[in-house]
Amino acid sequence: MTAACANWGFRNVAAYRMFLETNDGEWAVLDSLCGITISRFYRDREVFRFLEQDVLVTLSEDALARGENELRCLSIGCASGEEPYALALLWDRGTGRHFPSLALTILATDADPAMIRRAKQGYYPSGSIAGLPAEW
């Protein structure tokens, strides 16, 4: 038995599953508990280094080789927008300078309307920028 099942009054996961199957509203509760709303600029430095030094370069070269003038990126589960904004910063401050004829377009999505509203505002607390490189 997991601690969560015991805390919620279920004997085991199978009992909770049965509860889910017989209570339609509980699926929304479970879904709300599964969202990840941790979002910071440059949250995983190694991932962003890899994006900047390898992925964006390769995708840009491929786009130019196909005669395109736009590199389109999709950010799924962008929460309040820090990650796609960080990708735009990588492009503007680094990779994009090597590909001046190529424009970067980012489509950022999230399932949580509150997170999308926050992303549209573009206002972030100081904790969101704590991981940015000092020179930025």
Chimera marker file (.cmm) of the C-alpha trace (Angstrom):
<marker_set name="trace">
<marker id="1" x="0.000" y="0.000" z="0.000" r="1" g="1" b="0" radius="0.5"/>
<marker id="2" x="1.307" y="3.435" z="-0.845" r="1" g="1" b="0" radius="0.5"/>
<marker id="3" x="1.253" y="6.249" z="1.691" r="1" g="1" b="0" radius="0.5"/>
<marker id="4" x="-0.979" y="8.292" z="-0.616" r="1" g="1" b="0" radius="0.5"/>
<marker id="5" x="-3.594" y="5.538" z="-0.760" r="1" g="1" b="0" radius="0.5"/>
<marker id="6" x="-3.579" y="5.218" z="3.023" r="1" g="1" b="0" radius="0.5"/>
<marker id="7" x="-3.774" y="8.990" z="3.497" r="1" g="1" b="0" radius="0.5"/>
<marker id="8" x="-6.796" y="9.185" z="1.221" r="1" g="1" b="0" radius="0.5"/>
<marker id="9" x="-8.530" y="6.252" z="2.926" r="1" g="1" b="0" radius="0.5"/>
<marker id="10" x="-7.979" y="3.601" z="0.230" r="1" g="1" b="0" radius="0.5"/>
<marker id="11" x="-6.630" y="0.123" z="1.048" r="1" g="1" b="0" radius="0.5"/>
<marker id="12" x="-4.526" y="0.046" z="-2.113" r="1" g="1" b="0" radius="0.5"/>
<marker id="13" x="-4.107" y="1.462" z="-5.603" r="1" g="1" b="0" radius="0.5"/>
<marker id="14" x="-6.729" y="-0.930" z="-6.978" r="1" g="1" b="0" radius="0.5"/>
<marker id="15" x="-9.299" y="0.517" z="-4.549" r="1" g="1" b="0" radius="0.5"/>
<marker id="16" x="-8.496" y="4.031" z="-5.748" r="1" g="1" b="0" radius="0.5"/>
<marker id="17" x="-8.753" y="2.864" z="-9.356" r="1" g="1" b="0" radius="0.5"/>
<marker id="18" x="-12.229" y="1.494" z="-8.640" r="1" g="1" b="0" radius="0.5"/>
<marker id="19" x="-13.140" y="4.823" z="-7.033" r="1" g="1" b="0" radius="0.5"/>
<marker id="20" x="-11.946" y="6.634" z="-10.181" r="1" g="1" b="0" radius="0.5"/>
<marker id="21" x="-14.047" y="4.389" z="-12.400" r="1" g="1" b="0" radius="0.5"/>
<marker id="22" x="-17.201" y="5.026" z="-10.388" r="1" g="1" b="0" radius="0.5"/>
<marker id="23" x="-16.766" y="8.766" z="-9.716" r="1" g="1" b="0" radius="0.5"/>
<marker id="24" x="-16.364" y="10.814" z="-12.886" r="1" g="1" b="0" radius="0.5"/>
<marker id="25" x="-15.435" y="13.995" z="-11.013" r="1" g="1" b="0" radius="0.5"/>
<marker id="26" x="-12.442" y="12.314" z="-9.418" r="1" g="1" b="0" radius="0.5"/>
<marker id="27" x="-10.611" y="12.176" z="-12.763" r="1" g="1" b="0" radius="0.5"/>
<marker id="28" x="-10.451" y="15.984" z="-12.757" r="1" g="1" b="0" radius="0.5"/>
<marker id="29" x="-9.105" y="15.933" z="-9.196" r="1" g="1" b="0" radius="0.5"/>
<marker id="30" x="-6.415" y="13.415" z="-10.170" r="1" g="1" b="0" radius="0.5"/>
<marker id="31" x="-5.553" y="15.430" z="-13.262" r="1" g="1" b="0" radius="0.5"/>
<marker id="32" x="-5.138" y="18.606" z="-11.204" r="1" g="1" b="0" radius="0.5"/>
<marker id="33" x="-2.719" y="16.797" z="-8.890" r="1" g="1" b="0" radius="0.5"/>
<marker id="34" x="-0.531" y="15.602" z="-11.771" r="1" g="1" b="0" radius="0.5"/>
<marker id="35" x="0.395" y="18.967" z="-13.247" r="1" g="1" b="0" radius="0.5"/>
<marker id="36" x="3.950" y="20.220" z="-12.948" r="1" g="1" b="0" radius="0.5"/>
<marker id="37" x="4.023" y="23.976" z="-12.525" r="1" g="1" b="0" radius="0.5"/>
<marker id="38" x="7.713" y="24.391" z="-11.738" r="1" g="1" b="0" radius="0.5"/>
<marker id="39" x="9.043" y="26.662" z="-14.411" r="1" g="1" b="0" radius="0.5"/>
<marker id="40" x="12.218" y="28.725" z="-14.374" r="1" g="1" b="0" radius="0.5"/>
<marker id="41" x="14.350" y="30.345" z="-16.998" r="1" g="1" b="0" radius="0.5"/>
<marker id="42" x="17.225" y="28.056" z="-17.951" r="1" g="1" b="0" radius="0.5"/>
<marker id="43" x="15.923" y="25.490" z="-15.445" r="1" g="1" b="0" radius="0.5"/>
<marker id="44" x="18.132" y="22.635" z="-16.619" r="1" g="1" b="0" radius="0.5"/>
<marker id="45" x="21.390" y="24.256" z="-17.721" r="1" g="1" b="0" radius="0.5"/>
<marker id="46" x="22.738" y="21.143" z="-19.475" r="1" g="1" b="0" radius="0.5"/>
<marker id="47" x="19.587" y="20.740" z="-21.541" r="1" g="1" b="0" radius="0.5"/>
<marker id="48" x="19.765" y="24.365" z="-22.646" r="1" g="1" b="0" radius="0.5"/>
<marker id="49" x="23.475" y="24.041" z="-23.485" r="1" g="1" b="0" radius="0.5"/>
<marker id="50" x="22.655" y="21.000" z="-25.609" r="1" g="1" b="0" radius="0.5"/>
<marker id="51" x="19.824" y="22.880" z="-27.310" r="1" g="1" b="0" radius="0.5"/>
<marker id="52" x="22.055" y="25.864" z="-28.037" r="1" g="1" b="0" radius="0.5"/>
<marker id="53" x="25.216" y="24.068" z="-29.136" r="1" g="1" b="0" radius="0.5"/>
<marker id="54" x="23.773" y="21.051" z="-30.932" r="1" g="1" b="0" radius="0.5"/>
<marker id="55" x="20.033" y="20.972" z="-31.553" r="1" g="1" b="0" radius="0.5"/>
<marker id="56" x="19.458" y="24.565" z="-32.695" r="1" g="1" b="0" radius="0.5"/>
<marker id="57" x="22.594" y="24.535" z="-34.850" r="1" g="1" b="0" radius="0.5"/>
<marker id="58" x="21.653" y="21.282" z="-36.574" r="1" g="1" b="0" radius="0.5"/>
<marker id="59" x="18.013" y="22.295" z="-37.075" r="1" g="1" b="0" radius="0.5"/>
<marker id="60" x="19.087" y="25.699" z="-38.405" r="1" g="1" b="0" radius="0.5"/>
<marker id="61" x="21.536" y="24.199" z="-40.884" r="1" g="1" b="0" radius="0.5"/>
<marker id="62" x="18.884" y="21.738" z="-42.049" r="1" g="1" b="0" radius="0.5"/>
<marker id="63" x="16.283" y="24.508" z="-42.456" r="1" g="1" b="0" radius="0.5"/>
<marker id="64" x="18.677" y="26.624" z="-44.521" r="1" g="1" b="0" radius="0.5"/>
<marker id="65" x="19.641" y="23.614" z="-46.635" r="1" g="1" b="0" radius="0.5"/>
<marker id="66" x="15.941" y="23.202" z="-47.469" r="1" g="1" b="0" radius="0.5"/>
<marker id="67" x="15.775" y="26.871" z="-48.477" r="1" g="1" b="0" radius="0.5"/>
<marker id="68" x="13.636" y="27.893" z="-45.510" r="1" g="1" b="0" radius="0.5"/>
<marker id="69" x="13.871" y="31.230" z="-43.734" r="1" g="1" b="0" radius="0.5"/>
<marker id="70" x="12.134" y="30.180" z="-40.513" r="1" g="1" b="0" radius="0.5"/>
<marker id="71" x="12.942" y="27.680" z="-37.775" r="1" g="1" b="0" radius="0.5"/>
<marker id="72" x="9.760" y="26.641" z="-35.993" r="1" g="1" b="0" radius="0.5"/>
<marker id="73" x="9.875" y="25.176" z="-32.479" r="1" g="1" b="0" radius="0.5"/>
<marker id="74" x="7.114" y="23.734" z="-30.313" r="1" g="1" b="0" radius="0.5"/>
<marker id="75" x="7.271" y="23.955" z="-26.531" r="1" g="1" b="0" radius="0.5"/>
<marker id="76" x="4.756" y="21.526" z="-25.065" r="1" g="1" b="0" radius="0.5"/>
<marker id="77" x="3.843" y="21.857" z="-21.405" r="1" g="1" b="0" radius="0.5"/>
<marker id="78" x="5.420" y="25.305" z="-21.171" r="1" g="1" b="0" radius="0.5"/>
<marker id="79" x="3.697" y="26.094" z="-17.844" r="1" g="1" b="0" radius="0.5"/>
<marker id="80" x="4.063" y="29.844" z="-17.317" r="1" g="1" b="0" radius="0.5"/>
<marker id="81" x="6.440" y="30.329" z="-20.232" r="1" g="1" b="0" radius="0.5"/>
<marker id="82" x="9.944" y="30.492" z="-18.806" r="1" g="1" b="0" radius="0.5"/>
<marker id="83" x="11.282" y="27.642" z="-20.935" r="1" g="1" b="0" radius="0.5"/>
<marker id="84" x="10.127" y="28.976" z="-24.323" r="1" g="1" b="0" radius="0.5"/>
<marker id="85" x="11.285" y="32.466" z="-23.345" r="1" g="1" b="0" radius="0.5"/>
<marker id="86" x="14.665" y="30.964" z="-22.401" r="1" g="1" b="0" radius="0.5"/>
<marker id="87" x="14.803" y="29.275" z="-25.809" r="1" g="1" b="0" radius="0.5"/>
<marker id="88" x="14.177" y="32.659" z="-27.444" r="1" g="1" b="0" radius="0.5"/>
<marker id="89" x="16.984" y="34.154" z="-25.340" r="1" g="1" b="0" radius="0.5"/>
<marker id="90" x="19.347" y="31.379" z="-26.464" r="1" g="1" b="0" radius="0.5"/>
<marker id="91" x="18.511" y="32.204" z="-30.048" r="1" g="1" b="0" radius="0.5"/>
<marker id="92" x="18.756" y="35.976" z="-29.689" r="1" g="1" b="0" radius="0.5"/>
<marker id="93" x="21.933" y="35.962" z="-27.603" r="1" g="1" b="0" radius="0.5"/>
<marker id="94" x="23.725" y="33.086" z="-29.317" r="1" g="1" b="0" radius="0.5"/>
<marker id="95" x="22.698" y="30.652" z="-32.024" r="1" g="1" b="0" radius="0.5"/>
<marker id="96" x="20.587" y="33.081" z="-34.033" r="1" g="1" b="0" radius="0.5"/>
<marker id="97" x="23.566" y="35.379" z="-34.543" r="1" g="1" b="0" radius="0.5"/>
<marker id="98" x="25.172" y="32.635" z="-36.646" r="1" g="1" b="0" radius="0.5"/>
<marker id="99" x="22.039" y="32.313" z="-38.786" r="1" g="1" b="0" radius="0.5"/>
<marker id="100" x="20.953" y="35.898" z="-39.518" r="1" g="1" b="0" radius="0.5"/>
<marker id="101" x="18.743" y="34.909" z="-42.441" r="1" g="1" b="0" radius="0.5"/>
<marker id="102" x="16.726" y="32.529" z="-40.273" r="1" g="1" b="0" radius="0.5"/>
<marker id="103" x="13.871" y="33.629" z="-38.002" r="1" g="1" b="0" radius="0.5"/>
<marker id="104" x="12.909" y="31.618" z="-34.932" r="1" g="1" b="0" radius="0.5"/>
<marker id="105" x="9.208" y="31.069" z="-34.236" r="1" g="1" b="0" radius="0.5"/>
<marker id="106" x="8.151" y="29.355" z="-31.015" r="1" g="1" b="0" radius="0.5"/>
<marker id="107" x="4.668" y="27.966" z="-30.365" r="1" g="1" b="0" radius="0.5"/>
<marker id="108" x="4.292" y="27.347" z="-26.626" r="1" g="1" b="0" radius="0.5"/>
<marker id="109" x="1.341" y="25.406" z="-25.222" r="1" g="1" b="0" radius="0.5"/>
<marker id="110" x="0.071" y="24.198" z="-21.877" r="1" g="1" b="0" radius="0.5"/>
<marker id="111" x="-3.080" y="22.449" z="-20.688" r="1" g="1" b="0" radius="0.5"/>
<marker id="112" x="-3.562" y="24.802" z="-17.728" r="1" g="1" b="0" radius="0.5"/>
<marker id="113" x="-5.330" y="28.053" z="-18.701" r="1" g="1" b="0" radius="0.5"/>
<marker id="114" x="-3.992" y="29.794" z="-15.569" r="1" g="1" b="0" radius="0.5"/>
<marker id="115" x="-0.419" y="29.029" z="-16.625" r="1" g="1" b="0" radius="0.5"/>
<marker id="116" x="-1.080" y="30.341" z="-20.136" r="1" g="1" b="0" radius="0.5"/>
<marker id="117" x="-2.501" y="33.585" z="-18.677" r="1" g="1" b="0" radius="0.5"/>
<marker id="118" x="0.632" y="33.960" z="-16.545" r="1" g="1" b="0" radius="0.5"/>
<marker id="119" x="2.860" y="33.328" z="-19.574" r="1" g="1" b="0" radius="0.5"/>
<marker id="120" x="0.996" y="35.957" z="-21.605" r="1" g="1" b="0" radius="0.5"/>
<marker id="121" x="1.588" y="38.524" z="-18.849" r="1" g="1" b="0" radius="0.5"/>
<marker id="122" x="5.337" y="37.926" z="-19.082" r="1" g="1" b="0" radius="0.5"/>
<marker id="123" x="5.860" y="38.917" z="-15.442" r="1" g="1" b="0" radius="0.5"/>
<marker id="124" x="8.139" y="36.653" z="-13.420" r="1" g="1" b="0" radius="0.5"/>
<marker id="125" x="9.348" y="36.697" z="-9.821" r="1" g="1" b="0" radius="0.5"/>
<marker id="126" x="13.075" y="36.924" z="-9.135" r="1" g="1" b="0" radius="0.5"/>
<marker id="127" x="13.215" y="33.190" z="-8.410" r="1" g="1" b="0" radius="0.5"/>
<marker id="128" x="12.356" y="32.481" z="-12.040" r="1" g="1" b="0" radius="0.5"/>
<marker id="129" x="15.518" y="34.146" z="-13.285" r="1" g="1" b="0" radius="0.5"/>
<marker id="130" x="17.885" y="32.799" z="-10.623" r="1" g="1" b="0" radius="0.5"/>
<marker id="131" x="19.272" y="30.149" z="-12.985" r="1" g="1" b="0" radius="0.5"/>
<marker id="132" x="20.108" y="32.454" z="-15.885" r="1" g="1" b="0" radius="0.5"/>
<marker id="133" x="23.789" y="32.823" z="-16.746" r="1" g="1" b="0" radius="0.5"/>
<marker id="134" x="25.291" y="35.827" z="-14.922" r="1" g="1" b="0" radius="0.5"/>
<marker id="135" x="26.315" y="37.520" z="-18.181" r="1" g="1" b="0" radius="0.5"/>
<marker id="136" x="22.666" y="37.679" z="-19.274" r="1" g="1" b="0" radius="0.5"/>
<link id1="1" id2="2" r="1" g="1" b="0" radius="0.2"/>
<link id1="2" id2="3" r="1" g="1" b="0" radius="0.2"/>
<link id1="3" id2="4" r="1" g="1" b="0" radius="0.2"/>
<link id1="4" id2="5" r="1" g="1" b="0" radius="0.2"/>
<link id1="5" id2="6" r="1" g="1" b="0" radius="0.2"/>
<link id1="6" id2="7" r="1" g="1" b="0" radius="0.2"/>
<link id1="7" id2="8" r="1" g="1" b="0" radius="0.2"/>
<link id1="8" id2="9" r="1" g="1" b="0" radius="0.2"/>
<link id1="9" id2="10" r="1" g="1" b="0" radius="0.2"/>
<link id1="10" id2="11" r="1" g="1" b="0" radius="0.2"/>
<link id1="11" id2="12" r="1" g="1" b="0" radius="0.2"/>
<link id1="12" id2="13" r="1" g="1" b="0" radius="0.2"/>
<link id1="13" id2="14" r="1" g="1" b="0" radius="0.2"/>
<link id1="14" id2="15" r="1" g="1" b="0" radius="0.2"/>
<link id1="15" id2="16" r="1" g="1" b="0" radius="0.2"/>
<link id1="16" id2="17" r="1" g="1" b="0" radius="0.2"/>
<link id1="17" id2="18" r="1" g="1" b="0" radius="0.2"/>
<link id1="18" id2="19" r="1" g="1" b="0" radius="0.2"/>
<link id1="19" id2="20" r="1" g="1" b="0" radius="0.2"/>
<link id1="20" id2="21" r="1" g="1" b="0" radius="0.2"/>
<link id1="21" id2="22" r="1" g="1" b="0" radius="0.2"/>
<link id1="22" id2="23" r="1" g="1" b="0" radius="0.2"/>
<link id1="23" id2="24" r="1" g="1" b="0" radius="0.2"/>
<link id1="24" id2="25" r="1" g="1" b="0" radius="0.2"/>
<link id1="25" id2="26" r="1" g="1" b="0" radius="0.2"/>
<link id1="26" id2="27" r="1" g="1" b="0" radius="0.2"/>
<link id1="27" id2="28" r="1" g="1" b="0" radius="0.2"/>
<link id1="28" id2="29" r="1" g="1" b="0" radius="0.2"/>
<link id1="29" id2="30" r="1" g="1" b="0" radius="0.2"/>
<link id1="30" id2="31" r="1" g="1" b="0" radius="0.2"/>
<link id1="31" id2="32" r="1" g="1" b="0" radius="0.2"/>
<link id1="32" id2="33" r="1" g="1" b="0" radius="0.2"/>
<link id1="33" id2="34" r="1" g="1" b="0" radius="0.2"/>
<link id1="34" id2="35" r="1" g="1" b="0" radius="0.2"/>
<link id1="35" id2="36" r="1" g="1" b="0" radius="0.2"/>
<link id1="36" id2="37" r="1" g="1" b="0" radius="0.2"/>
<link id1="37" id2="38" r="1" g="1" b="0" radius="0.2"/>
<link id1="38" id2="39" r="1" g="1" b="0" radius="0.2"/>
<link id1="39" id2="40" r="1" g="1" b="0" radius="0.2"/>
<link id1="40" id2="41" r="1" g="1" b="0" radius="0.2"/>
<link id1="41" id2="42" r="1" g="1" b="0" radius="0.2"/>
<link id1="42" id2="43" r="1" g="1" b="0" radius="0.2"/>
<link id1="43" id2="44" r="1" g="1" b="0" radius="0.2"/>
<link id1="44" id2="45" r="1" g="1" b="0" radius="0.2"/>
<link id1="45" id2="46" r="1" g="1" b="0" radius="0.2"/>
<link id1="46" id2="47" r="1" g="1" b="0" radius="0.2"/>
<link id1="47" id2="48" r="1" g="1" b="0" radius="0.2"/>
<link id1="48" id2="49" r="1" g="1" b="0" radius="0.2"/>
<link id1="49" id2="50" r="1" g="1" b="0" radius="0.2"/>
<link id1="50" id2="51" r="1" g="1" b="0" radius="0.2"/>
<link id1="51" id2="52" r="1" g="1" b="0" radius="0.2"/>
<link id1="52" id2="53" r="1" g="1" b="0" radius="0.2"/>
<link id1="53" id2="54" r="1" g="1" b="0" radius="0.2"/>
<link id1="54" id2="55" r="1" g="1" b="0" radius="0.2"/>
<link id1="55" id2="56" r="1" g="1" b="0" radius="0.2"/>
<link id1="56" id2="57" r="1" g="1" b="0" radius="0.2"/>
<link id1="57" id2="58" r="1" g="1" b="0" radius="0.2"/>
<link id1="58" id2="59" r="1" g="1" b="0" radius="0.2"/>
<link id1="59" id2="60" r="1" g="1" b="0" radius="0.2"/>
<link id1="60" id2="61" r="1" g="1" b="0" radius="0.2"/>
<link id1="61" id2="62" r="1" g="1" b="0" radius="0.2"/>
<link id1="62" id2="63" r="1" g="1" b="0" radius="0.2"/>
<link id1="63" id2="64" r="1" g="1" b="0" radius="0.2"/>
<link id1="64" id2="65" r="1" g="1" b="0" radius="0.2"/>
<link id1="65" id2="66" r="1" g="1" b="0" radius="0.2"/>
<link id1="66" id2="67" r="1" g="1" b="0" radius="0.2"/>
<link id1="67" id2="68" r="1" g="1" b="0" radius="0.2"/>
<link id1="68" id2="69" r="1" g="1" b="0" radius="0.2"/>
<link id1="69" id2="70" r="1" g="1" b="0" radius="0.2"/>
<link id1="70" id2="71" r="1" g="1" b="0" radius="0.2"/>
<link id1="71" id2="72" r="1" g="1" b="0" radius="0.2"/>
<link id1="72" id2="73" r="1" g="1" b="0" radius="0.2"/>
<link id1="73" id2="74" r="1" g="1" b="0" radius="0.2"/>
<link id1="74" id2="75" r="1" g="1" b="0" radius="0.2"/>
<link id1="75" id2="76" r="1" g="1" b="0" radius="0.2"/>
<link id1="76" id2="77" r="1" g="1" b="0" radius="0.2"/>
<link id1="77" id2="78" r="1" g="1" b="0" radius="0.2"/>
<link id1="78" id2="79" r="1" g="1" b="0" radius="0.2"/>
<link id1="79" id2="80" r="1" g="1" b="0" radius="0.2"/>
<link id1="80" id2="81" r="1" g="1" b="0" radius="0.2"/>
<link id1="81" id2="82" r="1" g="1" b="0" radius="0.2"/>
<link id1="82" id2="83" r="1" g="1" b="0" radius="0.2"/>
<link id1="83" id2="84" r="1" g="1" b="0" radius="0.2"/>
<link id1="84" id2="85" r="1" g="1" b="0" radius="0.2"/>
<link id1="85" id2="86" r="1" g="1" b="0" radius="0.2"/>
<link id1="86" id2="87" r="1" g="1" b="0" radius="0.2"/>
<link id1="87" id2="88" r="1" g="1" b="0" radius="0.2"/>
<link id1="88" id2="89" r="1" g="1" b="0" radius="0.2"/>
<link id1="89" id2="90" r="1" g="1" b="0" radius="0.2"/>
<link id1="90" id2="91" r="1" g="1" b="0" radius="0.2"/>
<link id1="91" id2="92" r="1" g="1" b="0" radius="0.2"/>
<link id1="92" id2="93" r="1" g="1" b="0" radius="0.2"/>
<link id1="93" id2="94" r="1" g="1" b="0" radius="0.2"/>
<link id1="94" id2="95" r="1" g="1" b="0" radius="0.2"/>
<link id1="95" id2="96" r="1" g="1" b="0" radius="0.2"/>
<link id1="96" id2="97" r="1" g="1" b="0" radius="0.2"/>
<link id1="97" id2="98" r="1" g="1" b="0" radius="0.2"/>
<link id1="98" id2="99" r="1" g="1" b="0" radius="0.2"/>
<link id1="99" id2="100" r="1" g="1" b="0" radius="0.2"/>
<link id1="100" id2="101" r="1" g="1" b="0" radius="0.2"/>
<link id1="101" id2="102" r="1" g="1" b="0" radius="0.2"/>
<link id1="102" id2="103" r="1" g="1" b="0" radius="0.2"/>
<link id1="103" id2="104" r="1" g="1" b="0" radius="0.2"/>
<link id1="104" id2="105" r="1" g="1" b="0" radius="0.2"/>
<link id1="105" id2="106" r="1" g="1" b="0" radius="0.2"/>
<link id1="106" id2="107" r="1" g="1" b="0" radius="0.2"/>
<link id1="107" id2="108" r="1" g="1" b="0" radius="0.2"/>
<link id1="108" id2="109" r="1" g="1" b="0" radius="0.2"/>
<link id1="109" id2="110" r="1" g="1" b="0" radius="0.2"/>
<link id1="110" id2="111" r="1" g="1" b="0" radius="0.2"/>
<link id1="111" id2="112" r="1" g="1" b="0" radius="0.2"/>
<link id1="112" id2="113" r="1" g="1" b="0" radius="0.2"/>
<link id1="113" id2="114" r="1" g="1" b="0" radius="0.2"/>
<link id1="114" id2="115" r="1" g="1" b="0" radius="0.2"/>
<link id1="115" id2="116" r="1" g="1" b="0" radius="0.2"/>
<link id1="116" id2="117" r="1" g="1" b="0" radius="0.2"/>
<link id1="117" id2="118" r="1" g="1" b="0" radius="0.2"/>
<link id1="118" id2="119" r="1" g="1" b="0" radius="0.2"/>
<link id1="119" id2="120" r="1" g="1" b="0" radius="0.2"/>
<link id1="120" id2="121" r="1" g="1" b="0" radius="0.2"/>
<link id1="121" id2="122" r="1" g="1" b="0" radius="0.2"/>
<link id1="122" id2="123" r="1" g="1" b="0" radius="0.2"/>
<link id1="123" id2="124" r="1" g="1" b="0" radius="0.2"/>
<link id1="124" id2="125" r="1" g="1" b="0" radius="0.2"/>
<link id1="125" id2="126" r="1" g="1" b="0" radius="0.2"/>
<link id1="126" id2="127" r="1" g="1" b="0" radius="0.2"/>
<link id1="127" id2="128" r="1" g="1" b="0" radius="0.2"/>
<link id1="128" id2="129" r="1" g="1" b="0" radius="0.2"/>
<link id1="129" id2="130" r="1" g="1" b="0" radius="0.2"/>
<link id1="130" id2="131" r="1" g="1" b="0" radius="0.2"/>
<link id1="131" id2="132" r="1" g="1" b="0" radius="0.2"/>
<link id1="132" id2="133" r="1" g="1" b="0" radius="0.2"/>
<link id1="133" id2="134" r="1" g="1" b="0" radius="0.2"/>
<link id1="134" id2="135" r="1" g="1" b="0" radius="0.2"/>
<link id1="135" id2="136" r="1" g="1" b="0" radius="0.2"/>
</marker_set>
